[in-house]
């Protein structure tokens, strides 16, 4: 069975793009989408995905806060931060929050695929 992914981004167009890129180019299964931090936590608890793709900047809670909350609920879930904002400070904060990989939206699908590979190969 292929890994199940939850996509969380406030931008509906970005969620659709991520879904299409992942479904067209991998054997990964998209199990759901979240629109903000609180929705992400609720959907993660309901759907129990293997991996969650999170944006950093979202309403109600940012991606780092969401990552910490999801890791408490689902310690084995892998997390990928897919964001426009990406630097060493964010990478360090992401690692501290339990995020397996950081991918840059500026670098597009190439960066996302690398982040997915890294996260799926990492120990939970």
Backbone as a ProteinNet text record, in pm:
[ID]
protein_1_A
[PRIMARY]
XXXXXXXXXXXXXXXXXXXXXXXXXXXXXXXXXXXXXXXXXXXXXXXXXXXXXXXXXXXXXXXXXXXXXXXXXXXXXXXXXXXXXXXXXXXXXXXXXXXXXXXXXXXXXXXXXXXXXXXXXXXX
[TERTIARY]
84.8	0	88.2	58.3	141.7	111.9	212.2	192.4	79.6	7.7	-105.7	-61.2	-98.9	-52.7	-170.1	-153.6	-245.3	-175.7	-241.4	-188	-254.5	-172.8	-228.2	-168	-254.1	-213.2	-338.8	-329.1	-445.6	-492.7	-403.2	-433	-488	-615.1	-680.3	-609.1	-562.7	-491.7	-361.9	-291.5	-167.3	-197.2	-304.2	-341	-369.5	-443.7	-474.5	-347	-255.7	-130.2	-47.6	-34.5	41.9	-21.9	-153.6	-225.3	-196.3	-210.3	-191.1	-47.8	49.5	190.2	221.4	174	200.8	130.3	3.7	-71.8	-20.4	25.5	72.1	212.8	291.5	432.6	481.3	392.9	433.3	323.4	352.6	249.9	189.2	218.7	165.5	17	-56.8	-202	-235.7	-309	-356.3	-483.7	-480.2	-596.7	-684.2	-634.1	-714.6	-639.6	-713.5	-657.6	-706	-619.1	-654	-633.9	-712	-710.8	-639.4	-621.5	-552.2	-496.9	-432	-368.4	-462.5	-572.8	-667.4	-730.1	-761.5	-817.2	-715.3	-589.1	-482.5	-477.6	-485	-478.1	-599.8	-717.3	-840.3	-834.9	-792.9	-786.6	-680	-567.2	-461.1	-512.4	-584.1	-638.4	-740.6	-823.7	-926.6	-868.1	-778	-730.3	-606.3	-532.2	-409.1	-316.2	-272.6	-184.1	-45.4	30.2	169.8	260.2	215.9	295.5	203.4	246.4	169.9	260	209.1	277.7	214.7	296.2	248.6	308.2	228.5	282	324.2	414.3	457.1	354.9	309.9	221.4	76.9	0	-141.6	-221.3	-352.1	-437.1	-445.4	-470.3	-496.5	-372.6	-289.3	-164.7	-66	62.2	159.2	202.8	276.8	317	399.4	480.8	561.9	474.4	376.5	282.9	201.7	157.9	80.1	165.3	290.7	379.7	393.8	415.2	429.7	303	186.9	59.2	34.3	61.7	39.3	134.7	259.1	356.6	315	247.4	196.9	87.2	0.2	-110.7	-64.5	24.9	70.4	223.2	289.6	436.4	511.6	453.1	523.9	500.8	410.3	382.4	506.1	527	637.3	580.6	658.2	612.7	710.5	655	734.7	681.7	769.2	733	760.6	655.7	667.8	626.5	725.6	699.2	781.9	730.6	808.5	922.9	896.5	997	1084.2	1213.3	1302	1443.7	1495.9	1633.1	1682.2	1803	1859.9	1781.7	1735.9	1656.8	1529.8	1461	1337.1	1368.9	1478	1516.9	1542.4	1611.3	1639.4	1511.4	1423.3	1296.1	1209.3	1212.9	1134.8	1184.7	1314.3	1370.3	1330.2	1336.2	1298.3	1149.9	1067.2	922.8	887.9	987.6	961.1	940	971.8	956.2	1075.7	1047.5	1152.2	1227.7	1159.7	1223.2	1158.4	1239.2	1190.2	1211.1	1105.6	1111.9	1068.6	1131.5	1105.4	1003.2	898.1	800.5	865.6	966.9	1036.8	1104.7	1146.9	1212.7	1113.9	987.3	880.6	881.8	833.8	812.2	942.4	1052.6	1180.8	1212.3	1194.3	1220.2	1118.3	993.5	889.6	920.5	956.3	987.4	1107.1	1207.9	1323.2	1280.2	1194.8	1143.9	1062.7	980.3	900.5	991.3	1091.5	1185.6	1257.2	1308	1380.1	1290.6	1169.2	1077.1	1040	1013.3	971.5	1086.2	1208.2	1324.3	1368.9	1326	1370.5	1294.9	1358.3	1291.4	1194.4	1077.9	975.5	1010.1
-119.2	0	124	217.5	337	433.6	512.8	607.8	706.4	741.1	833.7	972.5	1074	1210.9	1304.3	1390.5	1500.7	1628.5	1708.4	1836.3	1948.2	2038	2149.8	2280.1	2364.3	2496	2582.1	2706.8	2795.3	2827.9	2819.2	2855.1	2733.4	2741	2628.5	2594.1	2693.9	2669.6	2592.5	2627.8	2557.9	2413.1	2390.6	2252.8	2169.8	2227.6	2156.6	2125.2	2221.8	2202.6	2091.8	2095.2	1991	1855	1848.3	1722.1	1669.9	1755.1	1712.4	1665.2	1740.3	1704	1570.4	1552.2	1427.8	1310.2	1326.6	1216.2	1180.3	1280.4	1254.9	1195.6	1214	1177.8	1078.6	1031.8	936.4	832.1	731	632.7	664.8	784.5	826.9	858.8	835.9	857.3	979.3	1073.2	1189.1	1146.9	1153.1	1108.7	1225.8	1349.7	1463.7	1594.1	1703.4	1838.5	1917.4	2004.8	2094.2	2238.2	2328.6	2468.3	2563	2520.5	2603.6	2513.1	2572.2	2493.3	2404.9	2459.9	2381.1	2269.4	2300.5	2199.8	2088.1	2123.3	2024.6	1924.6	1972.7	1884.3	1791.7	1848.1	1768.7	1661	1698.6	1602.4	1495.8	1535.6	1438	1334.3	1380.1	1288.7	1193.3	1245.5	1162.5	1066.5	1117.2	1040.9	956.1	991.4	920.1	898.6	1007.4	994.8	946.6	900.4	862.8	985.7	1086.3	1206.4	1325.9	1441.2	1564.8	1669.2	1732.3	1844.8	1970.4	2053.8	2174.7	2300.3	2406.1	2538.3	2601.2	2696.5	2764.2	2868.6	2949.5	3061.6	3024.5	3006.2	2970.2	3043.6	3058.7	3118.3	3028.5	3088.3	3024.7	2966.4	2894.3	2837.4	2829.1	2851.4	2835.7	2689.6	2659	2521.6	2459.1	2538.6	2484.4	2445.8	2529.7	2497.9	2373.1	2364	2248.7	2122	2132.3	2015.9	1962.2	2050.7	2006.2	1936.5	1994.2	1936.5	1800.2	1788.8	1662.1	1555	1592.2	1495	1440.3	1522.3	1473.7	1369.6	1394.4	1302.7	1177.7	1197.9	1089.9	1093.3	1039	1050.8	993.7	897.1	834.7	903.7	1000	1068.2	1147.5	1151.9	1230.7	1361.7	1467.2	1600.9	1666	1732.6	1810.8	1953.2	2049.2	2190.5	2237.1	2278.8	2325.1	2471	2560.6	2701.1	2792.8	2914.3	3017.7	3065.1	3067.7	3112.8	2993.8	3004.4	2892.2	2946.1	2925.7	2966.1	2878	2900	2813.1	2823	2941.1	2957.1	2872.1	2879.1	2801.8	2652.1	2613.3	2471.2	2420	2499	2459.3	2450.7	2549.5	2550	2432.4	2401.7	2289.8	2157.9	2140.9	2017.8	2003.5	2113.5	2111.7	2078.1	2113	2086	1944.9	1867.5	1731.6	1715.1	1819.1	1814.2	1741.5	1646.2	1563.1	1632.3	1721.9	1786.9	1922.1	2014.2	2146.1	2157.8	2195.9	2211.1	2353.3	2408.3	2546	2552.4	2630.5	2650.9	2723	2804.1	2875.4	2777.2	2662.8	2561.6	2460.6	2473.5	2394.9	2246.8	2170.4	2027.2	1952.1	1995.7	1928.4	1928.4	2042.4	2054.4	1973.1	1976	1899.5	1749.6	1699.5	1556.7	1518.3	1604.1	1575.8	1570.9	1664.9	1666.5	1541.9	1498.7	1377.4	1255.2	1244.7	1131.7	1130.3	1246.6	1257.5	1215.9	1267.8	1238.1	1090.3	1031.9	892.2	796.7	840.1	756.1	772.7	880.8	907	818.7	791.5	716.9	810.5	761.2	845.3	868.4
0	0	0	-86.5	-96.4	18.9	57.5	167.2	138.1	244	235.4	280.1	202.1	226.4	250.8	350.6	378.1	333.9	250.6	203.2	282.2	339.3	416.7	366.8	310.3	261	255.9	296.5	296.5	155	58.5	-79.5	-155.8	-196.2	-264.9	-395.7	-466.3	-592.1	-567.8	-461.2	-427.1	-387.9	-310.5	-274.6	-399.2	-493.7	-618.6	-696.5	-702.6	-775	-711.5	-578.8	-508.6	-534.3	-521.2	-543.8	-684.7	-783.7	-921.9	-946.3	-897.5	-917.1	-849.9	-727.7	-655.4	-722.8	-756.2	-816.8	-955.9	-1032.6	-1168.9	-1174.6	-1068.5	-1075.7	-971	-884.6	-782.1	-763.4	-683.2	-648	-511.5	-459.9	-330	-343.5	-236.5	-235.9	-151.4	-208.3	-132.7	-59.2	74	152.1	196	182.3	221.5	209.7	236.5	230.7	350.9	400.8	510.4	467.8	526	483.3	579.5	703.3	802	911.7	1009.9	1114.4	1193.1	1236.8	1316	1233.3	1107.9	1018	995.3	985.2	964.3	1078.1	1198.9	1316.1	1319	1293.3	1292	1183.5	1063.3	952.3	977.9	1034.6	1064.4	1163.8	1263.9	1364.1	1302	1211.7	1147.5	1044.5	959.2	843.3	870.8	974.3	1010.7	889.9	826.8	710.1	750.7	652.4	674.9	668.7	591.4	570.5	555.3	607.2	593.6	528.5	422.3	359	416.4	482.8	549.7	490.1	483.7	452.8	585.6	581.2	703.7	745.9	651.2	682.3	653.1	762.1	749	855.8	834	937.4	1061.8	1172.7	1302.9	1369.3	1296.5	1349.7	1234	1262.3	1154	1142.7	1037.9	1011.3	1122	1191.1	1300.5	1418.9	1451.1	1560.2	1526.1	1401.5	1356.3	1364	1321.2	1324.1	1466	1562.6	1702	1750.2	1717.1	1761.3	1696	1565.7	1496.5	1549.2	1575.6	1626.7	1763.8	1844.5	1973.9	1952.8	1853.9	1825.1	1750.5	1654.9	1566.3	1559.8	1659.4	1666.8	1547.6	1476.4	1364.4	1230.9	1225.3	1099.2	1056.3	926.9	873.1	820.2	833.2	797.1	700.2	597.9	503.9	506.9	531.8	526.1	384.1	311.6	172.9	172.9	167.7	193.3	104.6	82.7	13.8	102.4	232.2	328.4	366.2	334.2	359.6	378.8	498.3	530.1	645	690.2	793.9	925.6	961.7	1083.6	1076.1	963.5	946.3	944	878.5	876.6	1018.9	1099.7	1238	1319.8	1304.3	1377.2	1332.9	1204	1151.3	1210.4	1213.8	1271	1417.4	1492.1	1633.7	1651.7	1552.6	1559.6	1512.7	1469	1425.3	1276.1	1200.3	1054.8	993.7	906.1	844.9	733.1	659	544.4	518.6	466.6	425.9	275.5	203.4	58.6	22.5	-78.9	-120	-233.1	-213.1	-319.8	-438	-410.6	-517.9	-614.5	-562.6	-646.1	-703.2	-667	-726.8	-696.6	-795	-773.9	-747.1	-804.5	-780	-631	-567	-423.6	-343	-385.4	-315.8	-322.4	-439.6	-453.2	-366.3	-361.5	-276.4	-130	-88.4	48.6	81.2	-12.6	7.9	21.3	-66.8	-59	74.9	115.7	242.5	358.5	361.1	471.1	475.1	359.4	357.4	389.5	365.9	399.4	543.1	607.6	745.3	844	953.8	1060.4	1129.6	1158.9	1223.5	1369.2
[MASK]
++++++++++++++++++++++++++++++++++++++++++++++++++++++++++++++++++++++++++++++++++++++++++++++++++++++++++++++++++++++++++++

